[in-house]
Amino acid sequence: MADRSEYDAFVAAAWQPLLRTAYLLTRDWAVAEDLVQTALMKAWLAWSRLGNEREAYVRKIIVNVHVSWWRRRWRQVEVTTGSPPDRTQAADDMGRADERELVWQALGRLPARQRAVVVLRFFEDMTEAQTAETLGCSVGTVKSQTSKALAKLRIDDSFASTFVRRG
């Protein structure tokens, strides 16, 4: 195995240029540092086989590892901003998530037929006739099941306290 001090001197001398290359590939300093560290680890494993073009070899590793990470990573784009989001917006988002959970719990407490009518009418925005056709029943049945479901939701304490206005 090659001399460790030679590797340490190489890392000290080449760190900044390699980091700059990695940053230009990733446009993220933290990811660039991870990329350089991964490339240097791979270079250490092959250190005794490397010739005089060690920096070029490590740059090639950086590019290959970056391409590999890019191919495997989840494709969701994260957008950073200069300032944190407004707290009221975050609180509103959490409130909406809580409300959604309350709605799903309340719907889960309805009988299956009533739940189906509510979902089709109010979540899928179907007409009474479309709902009746989908469920294979009459329009009158849709109306009565909707009425019963809404009445149950109104008396459901956890749901009603959030969503139903009382006179």
N, C-alpha and C positions, 0 to 999 in steps of 0.2 A: 504494500500500500504506500502511496505517496506520502511525503512529509506533511504533517498536519500544519506546521508553521507556514509552509508555502500556500496551502489552501487559505489559512487565516489572512495572509497578506493579500491574496487575490480578492477575497471578500471585502476587505477594508478598502482596497483600491477601486474595485468595480461596483460596489454597492450603489452609489449615486447614479452612474450611467445606466445600470440595469434597472433601477427603480424608475428612472425617467422613461425608459423604453416601455416598461410595464404600465406606467401611468398613461402613456399615450395610447396604449392598446385598450385599457379599461376605463379611463377617465374617472377613476376612483382610487384615492391614495391607499385606503385600507386593503382593497382587493389587489392593488399593485404590489403592496408589501407581501401579501400572502403568496402572490404569484412568484415573486423573486425568491422568497424563502423556499417554496416548493422546488423551483428550478435549481437553486443552490444545493438543496438536499440531493436531488437527482445527480447533479454534477459531482458531488462528493462521492457518491457510489461508483461513478465512472472515472474518478480523478486520475487514477494511475494510467488509464488508457488515453487520456486527453493529450493532445499535442500542444503546440505553441498557440493555437487559436482558441484558448479557453473561453475568452469573453464571447467570441462569436458562437461557440458551442452553447454557452449558457443562454445567449439571446435566442438561439434556435429552440432551446427547451422552453423558454418563456413563451414564445409564439405557439409552440405545439400544445403546451399545457393550457394556454388561454383558449385556443380553438377547442380543445377537449372540454374545458369547463363551459364554454359558450354553447356547445352542442348539447350538453347534458342539463344545463340549468333550466329552471322553470322560466317560461317566457313572459312572465308578468313584468311589466315595466313599472319601476318605482320612480316617482317624481319627487324630488326633494325641493323644498322651498327655503327661502332665506329666513323665514320666521315661522314659529310654530303655529298651528291652526288655532283659530279663535276658540277659547274654552267653551263658549256657549254652543258653538257648532258641535263640538265633541259631545257635550252633554245632551244636545238634541238628538244626536245619532244614537247614543246609549239609551235615551228615553224611547226612541223608535224601536230599538231592538227589544227593549223590555215590553213595549206594547205588542209587538209581533208575537212574542212568547205568550203573553196573556191571551191574545186572540187564538193562537193554536191550541192552548190548553182549554179554553172555553169551547172551541169547536170540537175538541176531543170528547167533551162531556155530553155533546148532543147525540141523540140516536143517529144511526147511520143514514137513514133516509133524509132526516132534517139536515144533517151535515152536508149531504150531497146537494140538496136544494140550495143551501146557503152558498156553498162553494161555486156552484154553477151560476147562480144568479148574481152574486156580488163580487166574486173574485174573477170569474171567467166572463162576466158581463153579458150573460145570455138573457134573452127575453124569457117570459114565462112559457111561451109556445116552444121555443128552442129547448128549454129545460125539460118540459114535458116530453118532447120527442126523444131527447137524450135518455131520459129515465124510463121511457115507455109507460107513461101514466097520463092522466088528463091534466089540463090546465088548472082545473079546480083543485086537484090534489097538490099541485105545485103551490098554489096560493095558500091552501090550508097548512101545508107543511112549513112554508115560509113564515106564516103567521105564528105557528106554534114554536118554531125555532127562535124567532125574534123575541117572543114572550119569555122563553127560557133564558135567553141571553140577558134580558132585562132584569131578571130576578137572580142571576148568577152574581153574587156579591163581588168577587174578584174582577169580573169583567165589567159589571155595571158601574162600579165606582170610578172607573177610568173612562168609559166610552159613552155611557148613557146619561143624557141630561135628565134630571128629575125636575118636575114642574116647579 
